[in-house]
Amino acid sequence: MAGEAPNKKRFFQALDLLEHSDDDAQNDEDTRLELLISGSRDHRLSKPSASHRPNLITFPRANSDPHPSSTEQEPPRIGISHEDISSRPTGPKVPTVKRSATTGTMPGTKIGVPAGKKRRVSSVKSIPAEQQIFKGLIFFFFPNNDVSPLRRLRIQRAQEYGAQRAREWGADVTHVVVEKGLIFHDLLTHLKLETFPVNVVVVNECYPSDCIKFHSVLSPSHARFRVDGTPEIVEDEGRPAVGEPTVPDSLPLKRSKRERAQSPEPSQIHDSGGNSPVVQSSPAAVTEQVQQSDISTTLRGRDLLDDLIEEAKATSHLPLDPLDFPDDETTAEISDVESQESDSESDRQKANVSRDKAAESWTKNFSCMQKYEPDSRIHNPNNRTIEILQQMLDYYTRTADHWRVLAYRKAINALRRQPTKIVTRTQALSISGIGTRLADKIEEIVLTNRLRRLDNTNGTAEDLIIQEFLGVYGAGLSQASKWVAQGYRSLNDLREKAPLTKNQRIGVERYHDFAQRIPRKEVEAHGEIVRRAVQQVDRDIQVTIMGSYRRGALDSGDIDLMITKPKATLEQIRSLMIDTVVPQLFHNGFLQAGLATTSRQDGSKWHGASTIPGSNIWRRLDLLFVPGSEIGAALIYFTGNDIFNRSMRLLARKKGMCLNQKGLYTDVLRNGQAKLNSGRLVESRDEQRIFATLGVPWRPPEHRIC
């Protein structure tokens, strides 16, 4: 206790100097203060004895010693040894300096970030050099483009872990990553090679992700990574297979019996930092385990499971990492106004008004709550910006980039509600629903009347071919990319050379028919033909034209007809349509092809193609079967548009309900994203009652445009 008082005195003197210092770097001051406090805390908690005390407590603070030695040449610092403390005279106690409680920032806040805005986290991760398992490797991806969001992510992850991407085929390529669905012959045809280089590894798309998952370059010879059609390579005994990785951090292969006999020392397992206790086994136990394992491995051949088991044994002594769960969606908090028991009618009315305001405060920003202003689309000051962003939206829709589609739709919807022109990045960032990247694009469009990213979307001939193939019915982005990788360059190539399914061949033959917009009058003509055919069988069946037609659009991409009957079940409607009406329409020459007919007993859709008399243009036609008990919910669902429907469903979810094409349900329990029960049906027959139950003002179909 004798040396504790001088130590405290010295502490408060240093703290006083911190208060009155003129340091320009606030971060340095915070760091020094933390060191100062931790030094005091360590001294207070440890209470070292006279025989064992730290020799020096150092606070790296420039010019902070009030009594520096005149002969000291090293940079000034506060250095207090316990021997010096006991020899120094004690003086009057220095009063404690209290720091302001408002100094610095509140925990969890970020300087420069507006309230209510989340800082966007870069999608490119910085991986430490020691974890870059692909360093020195050069990957050639096949197909070699990043049009697909999944392939783009796969390329990005490989680059984060040290791989270089080869945009052109060359002698320096070490690995070729082939997408599933393509075969080895497709790769040879694309590269125009007769034989493939023996020093290049050919693996499928699972290889990079599995290597990253296990933090090591795995052997490409496993069957899991094999590309169909790849010739098998016979390995010489004692030599690794062609393309076998020689990276030191790869999972080690089991040693042969001869190697184990020469070095029968007990195994020792350490963690990466060398701090984990050593796990040792007796030589006899190790030998017995290895022999048993080696016998089973020899009988069936080594595979990926052996490597995984080996890694699990090597890391069994390490603690399990905590699972990372994604954050749930940010939920709006409603302040419930609890009115006390009172006989006063005015008090109850005030409480009701407060509840209404609280509810309005968090629901008003939903798209379904916004009043439709048709003039805002015509005279909107941001029309040029919206036009270019819409083109980007169309591009991402074709490439099935789901999240970017949602982001662009949200931004376009937000811009349509702005009464003034948004010209700067700062103005764009102040709008809810627009992030930093879209804000930069908006500013670029205003300043240059163009968008470089849009110019680059169709920059290569390969991209243009993919865009054309995406217009084929029954072909998605994956199929279009495979066709390009297989060497097809036009619709004629597909028609003459490609092995097509029945629907794909119809899509190629009627490519230009399906690409045309359908005028409103022609949509009505198709609907009337179906209505007459249906009512000849059952006069109580109703046929309603849905989709963009019901929203008042002048033309449509396809024709959606809802077939329903007030007191009929789904099975009754489906049987009547599939067994009677559809064959009759084929016989009359109206229906030309059935593209997707549901064969299950609960099937509710029929997709096909039709033509009206006097025309040879095929139109896409969908028949939607809806039982009478679900008419109201189906009207909302099949009318759209999709943004309006998403907004309605999200609002229902925030209120603990669920809205789908079958009805509105309450008392729905969820565990994160998963529903634990289906809930209790509230309404399904009446469209307007569903709006009222959710608290959404009634929007006629022509106003459901977001």
N, C-alpha and C positions, 0 to 999 in steps of 0.2 A: 504493500500500500504506500510505501515511502516514495516510490518513483511514479506513482499514478497521478498525483496532483501536478507535478511539473509537466508531465505528458499532456494533461488536459490543458494546462496553460498554453503550451506550445500549439496545441490543436486550435484553440480559439484565436491565438494570434494569427495563425495561417488563415483561418476562416475570415478574420477581419480584413486581411490583405486581399483576399478574394473579393470581398464586397467592394473595396475601394480601388481595385485594379482597373487598368484602362485597356484591357485586352480587346483586340478587334474581333477575335474568333470566338463566337459564343459557344460553338461546339467544343472547343478546347477547354473553355471554362467549365462546361458541364462535365467533361471527362475528368478534369482535375478534381472537381468537387466530389465526384463519385469515388475517386481514389482516396481522397482525404477522409471521406466518411467510412469507406471500407477499411482503411487502415485503423481508424479509431475503433470500429466495430470488432475487427479481428483482435485488437489489443484488449478490448473489454471482455470479449467472450473467452479468449484463450487463457488470460491471466497467467502468463508464463512465470515460472519460479525463477529465483535468482540464479540458479545453476543452468537454466536453459531458457534463454530469451533471444528473440531475433536481434541481430547485431545492428540493423539499420532499418529505419522506417523512412522511406523516400517518397517525397511528393514532387514530381517533376514540374515545378512552377517557376518560370523565369522571374528573377529579381524579387523573390518572395521572402528571403531571409533578412530579418531586420538587423542582424549583426553579422554580416559577411566577413570572412577572414581577409585581411589585406594581402596575404601571400597566396591565396587560392587562385589558381589559374584556370581550373576547369569551369564549365558553365555553371552559374550559380543555381543552387537548388537547396531545398530544405532537407537536411540530414540530421537525424536525431538518434544518437546511440544511447542506450540505457546507462552506460558508464558516464557519459557526459551529463545526463539528467541528474544523477545523484551528486555531481560536483558543482553544478550551477546553483547560485543563490536563488532562493525563492523570493518573488516580489509580490506586489499587490495583485490581487485577482483581477483579470481582465473581464469586463462585463460581456455577457453572451450577446452575440449579434444575431438577431432574428431576421431570417430572410422572408421576403414577401411570399405569401401562398399563391400568388398569381403569376410568379415567374415561370416562364416556359410555356409549354402547351399542355393541354389536357391529354391524358393517355388515350390512344386510339384515334386522335385527330391528325389530319395531314394538312400541313401549311400549303396554302395556295389552291386548295380544292374547294369549290363552291359547296355550300350546304346542300345535302340531299343528292349530290352527284357522286357516283363511285368512280374511283380512278381506274382507268382501263389498264389491265395487265397485259403486257406484251405476250404474244403467243409463242415467241421464240425464247426457249429456255437457255440459260447459260449453264452448260454442263462442265464440271471441273475436269481438268485435263486428265487426271488419273482415271476418270470414269469414261473417257471417250474410247470405247472399245473398238470402234471402227477406224481409228486414226491410221492413216496410211493406206486405207482401202478405197477403191474407186468403183462406185456402183453405176451400172447401166440399167435403167428401168425399162421394161417392155410391157405395154406400150410406153414410149419415152415422151410423155407429156403429162402435164399436171392439171388437165381439164377436170378429172374426177376429184371431188373433195377428199375421198379416202386415199387416193394415190398421192395427192398433194400433201396430205398429212404424213403419209408413210415416207415420202422423200424428205420432208422437213425433219422428222424424227431421226432418220439416218444421218442427216447432216449435223444435227445437234450432237450426236455421239461420235463425230469425227470423220464420217465418210464424206468423200467428194462425189459429186454427181457428174457423170459424163453425159453431156447433151448430144454428143456424136460418138459413134462407134470408133474405137481406136485401140492401139496395141497396149495402152496403159490400163485398160479396164481389167479389174480383178474379179468382179462379181457381176452376174447378170440376174436381176430379180424379175421373174416372169409372173404376171398376174394369173390368178386361177381362171381356168377355162381355156387357156391357150396351151398349145403343145410345143414340143421341141422343134418339130418341123416348121411351125409358124415362125419361130425365131430364126431358123436358118433361111427361110424364104425372105423374111424382112431384111436380114443383113446381107442377103445374096451370097451365102457361103455354101460350099460343098461339104466341108468338114469344119467342125468347131474346134477352136484352139484348146489344147489339153490343159493349158495353164490357167484357164478361166473357169471360175466356179459358176454353175447354173443352178439356181434355187428358185423356189416359188415365193409368193408374197409373205408367207408366214415366217420366213427366216429372219429378217431384220427385227421384227417385233419380239420373237422368241429370244434372240440374242440380247436385246435390251432388257427383257424381263428377267433373264438369269445373269445379267451383268457379265457376259462372257461371249466370245465368238465361238459358237457351237460348230460341231462338225457338220459340213453340208452333205455328208453321205447318208444321213438318216432318211428313212423312207418318208417321214413327215414333210421333208423339204424337197422331195423329188418332183421334177416336172415331167408330166406324162410324155412318153416317147424318148426320153433321154437315154442314150445307150449306156448299158452297164459297163463299168470299168473294173477289170479284174486286178486286184491288188496283189503285189508281190509280198511274200511273207517278210515281215520286219520293216516294210516301207509304208509310209502313209499314203492314202489315196490321193489322186490328183485334186488339187485345190484344197487339201487339208490345211486348216489354218495353223500357223506356227506362232501365234500370239502367245506371250508368256502367261497371260491371264486366262487362257481358255481352260475349260474344265479338263482336268487330267484324265488320261485313259488309264485303265488298270494295267499294272505291270505284269509281265509274263511270270510263269513259275520260276524260270531260271533267274530272273532279276530279283524276285522275292527271296529265293534261296541264298543269293549272294549277300543280301542286306536284310536280315530278319529283325532289325531293331524295332522296338515298339513305336507305334505311330504317335505323333504329337500334333495336336491341332491347336492353332492359335487364331485369334481374331486379327483383323487388319491392323489394329493399333498395338498388338502385342501385350495388351493388358489383361486379357482373359486368362483364367487359370488353365494350366496345361492338363489335357485329358490323356491319360496313359492307360495302356492295356498291357497285360502280360504277353510275352512272345507266344506262349502256347495258345492263348485265346485268340490272338490276332491271326495266327497261322490257320487255326481251325475255321475261323469265320471266312478268311480269304479263300481257303480251299473249297468250302461249301459254295460260296458265291461264284467262284471261278468255274466250278463244275456246271452250275445252271446256266451261266453265261455262255460257256463253250457249246452246250447242247443246242441253244436257241439262237446264238449270235448276238452280238452287242447291238443295242438300239438306244434311242433317246432316253428311255426309262432308266437305263443303267446310269447314265450321266446325272439324271435328276435324283436318283436314290443316293448316288455318291455325294452330290452337293448337299442333300438334306442331312446326311450323316456328318458332313464336315461342318455344318452350321447348327447342329442340334443343340449345342451348348449356348447359343446366342439367344437373347431375349427377342420375342416377337415384336415386330413393329406395329404400332397402332394402326387400325384401319382408317383410311381417309374416306369419309362419307361426303358426298356433294352437299353443298348448302341447299336447303330447301328454298323455294321461291319466297321472296320477301312478301310477307303478308301485311295487309293494311290493318291497323289497329283501330277498333271502334270504341269510342268512349261511351260506355253505357251510362245513361243518366238514371240514377236510382232515385226515384221520387219517394219521399217519406209519406207515411200515411197521413192524409190530411183530408178534411171535409171540403176544403176550398176547391171549387171547380177551376179557378184561375191557376192554381198551382199545378193541377194535372195538365192543363193546356200548355203551360210553360214547359213542363217536362216533355210533353209530346213534341213541341217545337224544337226543343234541344236535341231530342233523338233524331228528328228528321234532318237537322243541320249536321249532326255527327255522321249520319249515314250518307248524306250528300257530299260531305267533305272527302270521302275516299272513293266514292263510286263515280264522281263526275268526270274523271279522266278516262273512263272506259269508252272505247270507240262506239259501242252500241248505245251509249248515253248521249252522243253528240247529235245535234239536230242537223239534218242534211240540208245543205245550201247549194242548190244547183248552179246559181250564178257564180259561186266562188270558184268553180272549175273553169268557167269561161273567162272571167276577169281577174283571175288570181295573178298577183304580181310575180309569183314564183313559177309560172308555167314552164318557162324554158328549163329551169333547173329540174323540175319534176319530169319533164320530157326525157332528159338525158338519164336521170336516175331510173326511170321506167325501162329504158333500154337495158340498163345494167340488170334490173330486176328480171327482165325477160331472159337475159343470158343465163343468170343463175338458176332460173326456173328450168331451163332446158338442160342444164348440167346437174340438176338435182342437188344443188347446194342449199339444203333446207334452212340452215341458220342465217345465211346471208339473204335468202329470200324474205325471211321474217324481218330482218333488220331494215332492208330497203323498203318494205311495205310500211313499216312503222314510221320511217323517216318521211316517206311521201305523204302519208296520211297527216303527219304533223305539219308539214309545209303547206298543205292545202288549207289548214285552219289559220294560217298567219295572214293578218290583214295588210302587212307591209312586206316589202322585198327583203329577203335575208341575203346580205352581201358579204359578211365577214365570218370568219371562223368563230369569233367570240359570240356573235349573235346566234349562230347555229347551235353552239354548245349550250346556250341558255334555254333551248327548247327541249322539253322532255321527250325522250325517245331518239335523240341524235347524239351519237358518241363522237370521239375525236377523229376517227378516220373518215366518217361520213361528213363531218364538219369541214375537214380539209378538202374533200371532194366538192362540196357545195361552194366553197370559196374559189376553187379552181374553175368550176363551171361559170361562175359569175364573172371572173376576171378574163377568161380566155374563150368563153362560149363553146368549150369542148372539154372532154375528159380523156386524159391519156390512157387510163385503164380501159375505157370503152374501146379506144382505138386498137388496143393490144388484144382484145378478146378474140378477134378473128384475124390475128396476125399471121398465122401460118396456113399453108394449104391443107395440112392435116386437120386443123381446127375447123376449117370450112367444110371439109368432108364429114366430120363428126356431126356438125350442126345439121347437115342435110340428112344424114342417117337417123338422127333423132326424130325426124318427122315421119319415120316409118311406123305404122301402127304395130304395137307389140314389141318395139325395140326401145330399151332404155339406154342410159349412158354406158353401162357396162357392155351391152351387146354392140352398140355403135363403135366403141373403142376396140372391141375384139375384131370387128369386121375390118377396121382400118389396119390393125396389126396383122391381119391375115392377108393383106395386100389388095383389098377391094377399094376402088377409088370412085365409083359412081353407082347410080341405081342400076345401070345396065350390067355392071359387074355382078351386083347382087342377083339380078334377075337371071343371068346366064350361068354364073359359076358357083354362087354360094348355096350351101344346103339350108334351105329356109323351111320354117314351119308353115302350116296352112295359113295361119293368121298373118305371119310376116310376108308371105307371098302376096296375100291380098293387100297388105299395107304398101308393098312396092308397086303392085299393078295399079292401085288406086291412090297413089301418093298425092297427085295433084288435086284429086277430088276431095280428099279428106283435109287438105291444106286450105281450101277455100272457106271463107265465112259464108254462113247461110242467112239470106235475107229473112226478115221477120215474116213476111207473107208466106214464104216457102215453109217456114217452121209451122205456121198455122195449117198449111195444106197437109203436111205429114200428120199432124195431130188429129185433123179431121178424119183422115182415112182410117186411122187406128180407132177413133171413137166410134165410127159407124160399124166397123167390124166387131168391136167389143159389144156394143149394144144390140147387135143382132143375136148375140148369144145370151146376154143378160142385160136388161134395160136399167137395172139398178147400179151397174158398175159405172164409176166416174173416171174420166180421163182428164188430167190437168197438166198443162205444159209448164214445166218448172225451169229452174236455172236462170240464166240471164234474160230469157224471154219474159219471165214473170217480173223481173226487175225493170222491165221496160226498154231493154236494149234493142237497137235497130237491127242488129245481126247477132248470130251466135256461132260458137265453134262446133257444137253438136246439138242434138235434140233430146231433151229429157222429158219423158212422159210418166207421170205418176198414176198408177192404176189402183183404185181402191173401191171398197164397198162398205157402207156404214156398219153392217152387222156381220161381215164376213171375216173369217180368219185368214191368216197368211197362206196356209196350206190350200184353202179353197180357191183363193185368187190365183195362186201359182199354178195349180192343176188346171184350172179353166184356161189360163193364158197359154201355158206350154203345150197342153194336149189338144186344144181346139183352135184358139185364135191365131197363134203364131203359124201353125201349118196352113191355115186358110189364107193368111197374108202372103205366105210363100207361093201358094197356088195361084193367087191373084196377080203375082208378079210385082208386088210392092216390096216385100223383103227380098234382098239379094244374097245375104250371107249371115250366118250366125257366128259371131266372133268370140263370145264368151257366154256360154249357157250354163247356169248353175245346175248341177245334177243332184245336189243334196236336198233332203226333204225340207230344209229350212231356207232354201235359196230364195232370194228376194230380188234378183236382178237378171235381166237378159240384155246382152249387148249384141248389136248387129249393124247391118247397113241396109238402107232402103232408097228407093227412087220413086218420084211421083210420075204419073202418066205424062208423056211428052218430053221427058228429060232422061238423059243417060248418065247424069252425074250422081254418084253414090254419096249418100250422107250418113254420118254416124248417128245411130238411133239407140237410145237406152230406154228400156221399159223397167220401171221401178214398182215393185209390188208392195203395197202397204195395207195392213189390216185396218178395219174401221176404228179400232180402239186407239190407234196411234196417228191419226190424221193430223192433229194439230202440231205435234212435234216434228212429223215428217215434212210438213209445209215449211217450217222454219229451216230445217236441215237442208232440204233440196232447193230452197230458194237462194240461199247465200246472201251476200257474197262470203267468201271464206273468212275474211278479216272480221266481218260482222259476226259470223257464227263463232269464231274463236273467242271474240270478246264476250259474247253471251255465255259460252261455256266456262270461261275463266271467272266471270262474275258469279256464276252459280257455284263454282268450286270455292271461291272465297267465302261464300255464305254457307258452306258446309253441305252443298247440294251437288247434284250431277245432272247435266242436261245432255241428251244425245238424241238420235233420230227416233227413239222409242218413247221418250217422255222426260219429265222433270221429276227427279227423285230427291228426297230429303233424308236427314239422319244418316248420311253416308260417312262411314268411318274410313280414314286413310292412314297408312303408315308411310309417310313421305309421298312418293308418287303412286304407290300401289293402293288399290281399294281393298278394304278388309270385308266389306259387305256391299250389297247392291242398293241398300237403302229402301225407303218407302215411297211408292209412287204418289206424287202430288197431283200432276195434271199431264194429260197426253192428247186429249181430244180437241181442246180449244186453243187455238194459236194465241189469241189475245189474252187469255187467262194465264198463259205461261209468262207473257211479258209482264202482266200485272203482279204475278207472284214474285218475280225477280226484282220488281221495282223499276223496270225499264219502261219509259214512255212508249206508247204504241207507235211503231214505225211501219207504215205501209210498205209493201215489197219494193216499190220504186225508190224508197228512201234508204234502203239497206245497202248503200254503196259507200265503202270506206277505202 
